């Protein structure tokens, strides 16, 4: 395993952003009824998984995957609320805050390998 932790975190951040874009494209594809968002979804998810794979050479898999999915959940919740006008109540806010706390805790307690 390589020792440049900064590169691992950069790759993970990029993987998260591509995952967020892929999930947004999934919503825009309207159940595969719109061609370009459907194609874009596969491309963006492919890029996300590729970058996540490379990030795993720097970051432990449990930590990387938990952060990838947790941050993705939080960001997609915000995109759903802002872009797609989806509902967001106090209970959802509370559980989302717990995800954020968990992600921060994982980052602070992780070791690079």
N, C-alpha and C positions, 0 to 999 in steps of 0.2 A: 504494500500500500504506500502511496505517496504521502509526503508530509506537508504539503502546502495547503493548510486548512482554509485560507482565503479563497483559493480556487474552488474548493469543495462547496463552500457556502455560496459563491457566485453561481456555480452550476446549479445548485439547488434553487436559488432565487429565480434563475431563468427558467428552470423546469416548472416552478410554481406559476410563473407568468404565462408560459405556454399552456399549462393545464387550465388556467383561468380563461384564456382565450378559446381553448378547445371546448370548454363547457359552455361558454357564451355562444359559440358557433352551433353547439348542439341545440340550444334553446332556439336560436334563429333558424335552424333547419326545419323546424315545425314537423318533427317526426319523419325526417328524411323526405319531406315534400318539396323542399327548396334545394336545388342542386349545389350551388356554390357554397352555402354555409355547411352543407353535408360533407362536401369534399374537404373544405377547410378544417372541419372538425377532425377528420382522420389525420391530416397533415400536422396539425397543431398537437394532437395527442401523441403522434409519433415523435415529434420533436421533444415533447415533455418527457416521455419515457426514456428517450435517448439521453437527454441531459441528466435525468435522475440516475440513470445507469452509471454515467461518468462520475456523478457526485458521490456515488457509493464507493468509489475508490479512495475517497478522502474521509467520508463520514460513515459512522456505523449505520447499518440498514434500519434498525428500529428507530433510531433518532431521526434519520433523514426521511423515512416514510411517514412518521408521525407528524413531523413539521410540514412536509409536502402536503399531506392530506388536511391537517389542521388549518394551516394558513389558507389553503385552497377553499376550505369550507367557509372560513370567515370572509374572505374576499368575494366569493361567489354569493354569499348572503347579501353583502353590500351591493354587488352588481344587480342582483335580483330586486332589491329594494329601490335602487336609484334608476336603473335602466329599464327594468321590466315592470316597475310599479307594483311589486309583490308586497304582501303584508309583512309586518315585522312588529311583534308585540313585546311586552316587557319580559315574558317568560323566555322567548327566543333570545332576547338581549342577554339575559342572565346566563343562559347556557353558552352563548357565543363568547361571553367574557371568560367563562371557565376554560373554553378551548384556548383562548389567547393566553391565559395564565399557564396552562399546560405547555403550550409551545414555548413560552419564555422559560419556564422551568427546565424543559428538555434542552434548550439551547445553552442555558447556564450550566447544566450538569453534564453536558456531553463532553466526551473526549474524542479527539481526532485520532485516527489510527493510520 
